[in-house]
Amino acid sequence: MAVEITRKDMSASELRAMAARTKNAKAARWMLAIALVLDDEPCRAIGPSDNGE
């Protein structure tokens, strides 16, 4: 399922900082997921693939 991010008033680093401060775990997970998308490097966080790349 594709989702369009329409609000870009916070950078990925600002979202990570806010996620670190919040006590709401569900909100923190959402913020970290959006930060990964904004970074445009989701593979970096997942790690190496099984096909040796």
Backbone as CSV, one residue per row, in Angstrom:
resi,resn,N_x,N_y,N_z,CA_x,CA_y,CA_z,C_x,C_y,C_z
1,MET,0.840,-1.169,0.000,0.000,0.000,0.000,0.890,1.238,0.000
2,ALA,0.663,2.119,-0.932,1.434,3.358,-1.037,0.745,4.468,-0.257
3,VAL,1.559,5.271,0.400,1.059,6.398,1.172,1.871,7.619,0.786
4,GLU,1.205,8.715,0.545,1.895,9.953,0.197,2.100,10.792,1.459
5,ILE,3.310,11.251,1.657,3.609,12.144,2.782,3.401,13.560,2.291
6,THR,2.415,14.233,2.852,2.074,15.573,2.385,2.651,16.672,3.269
7,ARG,2.878,16.385,4.541,3.470,17.386,5.438,4.962,17.139,5.533
8,LYS,5.731,18.153,5.223,7.182,18.034,5.298,7.766,19.184,6.098
9,ASP,7.043,19.595,7.146,7.497,20.717,7.954,8.573,20.308,8.956
10,MET,8.820,18.998,9.094,9.872,18.510,9.986,10.819,17.630,9.183
11,SER,12.102,17.764,9.455,13.095,16.934,8.769,13.150,15.560,9.437
12,ALA,13.860,14.654,8.802,14.007,13.310,9.361,14.695,13.361,10.724
13,SER,15.699,14.203,10.862,16.399,14.293,12.147,15.511,14.895,13.232
14,GLU,14.657,15.845,12.861,13.718,16.414,13.836,12.688,15.369,14.271
15,LEU,12.235,14.544,13.327,11.295,13.485,13.688,11.940,12.485,14.633
16,ARG,13.201,12.133,14.378,13.900,11.195,15.269,14.050,11.776,16.674
17,ALA,14.355,13.055,16.753,14.504,13.704,18.059,13.178,13.715,18.808
18,MET,12.091,13.995,18.090,10.780,14.000,18.718,10.389,12.590,19.161
19,ALA,10.720,11.596,18.353,10.418,10.202,18.714,11.171,9.795,19.978
20,ALA,12.378,10.300,20.135,13.166,9.974,21.324,12.573,10.604,22.586
21,ARG,11.908,11.758,22.430,11.350,12.462,23.593,9.964,11.981,24.001
22,THR,9.215,11.404,23.063,7.833,11.052,23.377,7.742,9.812,24.261
23,LYS,6.700,9.756,25.046,6.442,8.584,25.877,5.435,7.648,25.209
24,ASN,4.927,8.056,24.053,3.950,7.265,23.307,4.703,6.385,22.306
25,ALA,4.817,5.091,22.607,5.605,4.176,21.780,5.048,4.057,20.367
26,LYS,3.739,4.026,20.233,3.129,3.899,18.902,3.454,5.114,18.048
27,ALA,3.360,6.298,18.626,3.676,7.525,17.898,5.160,7.554,17.525
28,ALA,6.016,7.086,18.428,7.451,7.063,18.159,7.759,6.151,16.975
29,ARG,7.106,5.004,16.911,7.329,4.087,15.784,6.917,4.728,14.469
30,TRP,5.782,5.435,14.474,5.323,6.119,13.261,6.327,7.188,12.851
31,MET,6.816,7.965,13.811,7.777,9.024,13.499,9.059,8.453,12.920
32,LEU,9.541,7.352,13.477,10.767,6.747,12.975,10.572,6.166,11.580
33,ALA,9.410,5.590,11.326,9.119,5.047,9.995,9.069,6.165,8.954
34,ILE,8.445,7.277,9.308,8.368,8.404,8.374,9.755,8.995,8.150
35,ALA,10.575,9.032,9.199,11.939,9.543,9.056,12.739,8.691,8.072
36,LEU,12.543,7.385,8.104,13.229,6.511,7.153,12.823,6.831,5.716
37,VAL,11.540,7.062,5.507,11.060,7.387,4.163,11.615,8.736,3.716
38,LEU,11.635,9.707,4.610,12.164,11.025,4.255,13.651,10.969,3.930
39,ASP,14.377,10.071,4.583,15.799,9.899,4.289,16.018,9.306,2.915
40,ASP,15.021,8.608,2.398,15.098,7.960,1.084,16.171,6.882,1.047
41,GLU,16.491,6.313,2.209,17.453,5.226,2.299,16.936,4.144,3.239
42,PRO,15.751,3.584,2.984,15.210,2.584,3.905,16.035,1.309,3.973
43,CYS,16.761,0.976,2.916,17.556,-0.250,2.922,18.685,-0.198,3.931
44,ARG,19.179,0.986,4.196,20.266,1.147,5.159,19.847,0.659,6.542
45,ALA,18.612,0.924,6.903,18.132,0.553,8.234,17.797,-0.927,8.317
46,ILE,17.417,-1.516,7.202,17.017,-2.920,7.196,18.230,-3.828,7.241
47,GLY,19.281,-3.455,6.559,20.492,-4.267,6.542,20.679,-4.939,5.204
48,PRO,21.688,-5.796,5.111,21.981,-6.445,3.825,20.888,-7.430,3.441
49,SER,20.725,-7.621,2.142,19.714,-8.546,1.653,20.245,-9.972,1.687
50,ASP,19.363,-10.918,1.493,19.745,-12.334,1.514,20.474,-12.760,0.248
51,ASN,20.458,-11.938,-0.785,21.080,-12.339,-2.046,22.538,-11.894,-2.143
52,GLY,23.135,-11.519,-1.048,24.552,-11.205,-1.015,24.932,-9.782,-1.364
53,GLU,23.977,-8.923,-1.556,24.287,-7.524,-1.888,24.585,-6.725,-0.655
